[in-house]
Amino acid sequence: MIDWYLVATSALWILGASILLAAFSYHQWLAGERGRRLRDQWRERSWQRASAAGMLLFCLGFGLSEGSRWWERVAWLALATSFAIQGFHALRQRDEVSTAERSRR
């Protein structure tokens, strides 16, 4: 019988890992196109949003499926919470910049 819970939670961490890989690949390409270092590219809001989303899904998937002890699950879910907060701040930063740009016009 198929364990659908395990399938769903495994899909979460696989999706998170794929988002991280895609974001890393894109920003590495973008750094080369712009002639910038990859470290400078990581300061971009687009990297911060994508990496936070990918890490949130990755940690959430592991926290819900792989933790065999309670403290492992708590650690994975605490990491997921911290990446959710980081992603929320990255989204708010974008909105604040957009609002500031609109007010200058």
C-alpha positions in Angstrom: 0.0 0.0 0.0 1.3 3.5 -0.8 2.0 5.7 2.1 0.5 9.0 0.8 1.7 11.0 3.8 5.3 10.1 3.1 4.8 10.8 -0.6 3.4 14.3 0.2 6.1 15.2 2.7 8.8 13.9 0.5 7.4 16.0 -2.3 7.8 19.1 -0.1 11.5 18.6 0.5 12.2 17.6 -3.2 10.3 20.7 -4.4 12.3 22.9 -1.9 15.6 21.4 -3.1 14.6 22.0 -6.8 13.7 25.6 -6.0 17.1 26.1 -4.4 18.9 24.5 -7.3 17.0 26.6 -9.9 17.6 29.8 -7.9 21.3 29.1 -7.5 21.7 28.3 -11.2 19.8 31.4 -12.3 21.7 33.7 -10.0 25.0 32.2 -11.0 24.1 32.8 -14.6 22.9 36.3 -13.8 26.1 37.2 -12.0 28.1 36.1 -15.0 25.9 38.2 -17.3 26.3 41.3 -15.1 30.0 40.8 -14.4 29.4 40.5 -10.7 30.5 38.1 -8.0 28.1 35.5 -6.9 28.4 36.8 -3.4 27.0 40.2 -4.5 24.2 38.5 -6.4 23.1 36.7 -3.1 22.2 40.2 -1.7 19.5 40.6 -4.3 15.9 40.3 -3.1 15.1 37.7 -5.7 17.7 35.4 -4.3 16.5 36.0 -0.7 12.9 35.2 -1.6 13.7 32.1 -3.6 16.2 30.7 -1.1 13.9 31.3 1.8 11.0 29.6 0.0 13.2 26.6 -1.0 14.6 26.2 2.5 11.2 26.6 4.0 9.8 23.7 1.9 12.9 21.6 2.4 12.9 21.9 6.2 9.1 21.5 6.4 9.3 18.3 4.3 12.1 16.9 6.5 10.4 18.0 9.7 7.1 16.3 8.8 8.6 13.1 7.5 12.2 12.3 8.4 12.4 13.2 12.1 12.2 10.0 14.1 12.7 11.7 17.5 10.6 14.6 18.8 13.6 16.9 19.1 14.6 16.3 15.4 11.1 17.3 14.3 11.2 20.4 16.5 14.6 21.4 15.1 13.5 21.0 11.5 10.3 22.9 12.1 12.1 25.6 14.0 14.4 26.0 11.0 11.3 26.1 8.7 9.8 28.8 10.9 13.0 30.9 10.7 13.1 30.6 6.9 9.4 31.6 6.8 10.2 34.7 8.8 13.1 35.5 6.5 11.0 35.1 3.4 8.3 37.3 4.9 10.9 40.0 5.6 12.2 39.7 2.0 8.6 40.2 0.7 8.0 43.2 2.9 11.3 44.7 1.9 10.2 44.5 -1.7 6.8 46.2 -0.9 8.5 49.0 1.0 10.9 49.7 -1.8 8.0 49.7 -4.3 6.0 52.1 -2.1 9.0 54.4 -1.7 9.6 54.4 -5.5 5.9 55.3 -6.1 6.0 58.2 -3.7 8.9 59.8 -5.5 7.0 60.0 -8.7 
